[in-house]
Amino acid sequence: MKIAATSSKFLFICMVVLTLIAYAFAADDAVRIEPKELKAKLGQSGLSVVDVRIISDWKKSDRKIAGAVREDPHDVSSWANKYSKHEPLVVYCS
């Protein structure tokens, strides 16, 4: 019985630590943009729009932002560096 209680406490502490780490590395400078605001900015030089919906949702959708590039949300490391860190990047999933 003591082992089960100790294991539960250990798992709880691990979950708390992992949550704190996730918050520490969250993008504090990420800003939400309203659809109306994005629509006004579409076509501006330097603006990249990335659609990260899962492939099945993307394929069955009849609503796509013109000029948006579809990227795999499960493989961010393979495409993240091809976008400028100095220009606006809009990422959407719905």
DRENVOGU-594079 format. One record per residue (C-alpha): residue number from 1; x, y, z. Coordinates in nm, 2 decimals, padded with zeros to 4 digits. Layout:
<rs>
num / px / py / pz
NUM / X / Y / Z
...
</rs>
This chain:
<rs>
num / px / py / pz
1 / 00.00 / 00.00 / 00.00
2 / 00.29 / 00.24 / 00.08
3 / 00.44 / 00.18 / -00.27
4 / 00.11 / 00.27 / -00.44
5 / 00.09 / 00.60 / -00.24
6 / 00.45 / 00.68 / -00.31
7 / 00.41 / 00.61 / -00.68
8 / 00.10 / 00.83 / -00.69
9 / 00.29 / 01.12 / -00.52
10 / 00.58 / 01.08 / -00.75
11 / 00.36 / 01.09 / -01.06
12 / 00.18 / 01.39 / -00.93
13 / 00.51 / 01.58 / -00.87
14 / 00.63 / 01.48 / -01.22
15 / 00.31 / 01.61 / -01.37
16 / 00.34 / 01.94 / -01.19
17 / 00.71 / 01.98 / -01.29
18 / 00.63 / 01.90 / -01.66
19 / 00.34 / 02.15 / -01.65
20 / 00.57 / 02.42 / -01.52
21 / 00.83 / 02.35 / -01.78
22 / 00.57 / 02.37 / -02.06
23 / 00.45 / 02.71 / -01.93
24 / 00.81 / 02.83 / -01.90
25 / 00.88 / 02.75 / -02.27
26 / 00.54 / 02.87 / -02.40
27 / 00.55 / 03.15 / -02.66
28 / 00.47 / 03.46 / -02.46
29 / 00.49 / 03.68 / -02.76
30 / 00.24 / 03.48 / -02.97
31 / -00.06 / 03.71 / -03.05
32 / -00.41 / 03.61 / -03.16
33 / -00.55 / 03.77 / -03.47
34 / -00.92 / 03.80 / -03.56
35 / -01.03 / 03.67 / -03.90
36 / -01.13 / 04.03 / -04.01
37 / -00.78 / 04.16 / -03.92
38 / -00.61 / 03.87 / -04.11
39 / -00.83 / 03.93 / -04.42
40 / -00.71 / 04.29 / -04.43
41 / -00.35 / 04.18 / -04.41
42 / -00.36 / 03.91 / -04.67
43 / -00.14 / 03.98 / -04.97
44 / 00.10 / 04.20 / -04.77
45 / 00.47 / 04.14 / -04.84
46 / 00.64 / 03.92 / -04.59
47 / 00.32 / 03.77 / -04.44
48 / 00.31 / 03.39 / -04.43
49 / 00.00 / 03.20 / -04.35
50 / 00.03 / 02.84 / -04.25
51 / -00.26 / 02.59 / -04.22
52 / -00.17 / 02.32 / -03.97
53 / -00.50 / 02.13 / -03.96
54 / -00.46 / 01.75 / -03.97
55 / -00.46 / 01.62 / -04.32
56 / -00.81 / 01.46 / -04.30
57 / -00.97 / 01.78 / -04.18
58 / -00.78 / 01.98 / -04.44
59 / -00.89 / 01.75 / -04.72
60 / -01.26 / 01.75 / -04.63
61 / -01.28 / 02.13 / -04.58
62 / -01.41 / 02.35 / -04.85
63 / -01.28 / 02.66 / -04.65
64 / -00.91 / 02.74 / -04.70
65 / -00.73 / 03.07 / -04.68
66 / -00.61 / 03.17 / -05.02
67 / -00.23 / 03.17 / -05.03
68 / -00.20 / 02.96 / -04.71
69 / 00.06 / 02.68 / -04.71
70 / -00.04 / 02.35 / -04.55
71 / 00.22 / 02.21 / -04.31
72 / 00.21 / 01.89 / -04.10
73 / 00.13 / 01.98 / -03.74
74 / 00.30 / 01.66 / -03.62
75 / 00.63 / 01.75 / -03.78
76 / 00.69 / 02.12 / -03.70
77 / 01.07 / 02.07 / -03.67
78 / 01.09 / 01.98 / -04.04
79 / 00.93 / 02.31 / -04.16
80 / 00.95 / 02.57 / -03.89
81 / 01.29 / 02.70 / -04.00
82 / 01.18 / 02.78 / -04.36
83 / 00.98 / 03.08 / -04.23
84 / 01.14 / 03.40 / -04.14
85 / 01.17 / 03.49 / -03.77
86 / 01.16 / 03.86 / -03.86
87 / 00.83 / 03.86 / -04.06
88 / 00.47 / 03.79 / -03.95
89 / 00.37 / 03.43 / -03.95
90 / 00.00 / 03.33 / -03.90
91 / -00.06 / 02.97 / -03.80
92 / -00.41 / 02.84 / -03.80
93 / -00.58 / 02.51 / -03.74
94 / -00.96 / 02.57 / -03.77
</rs>
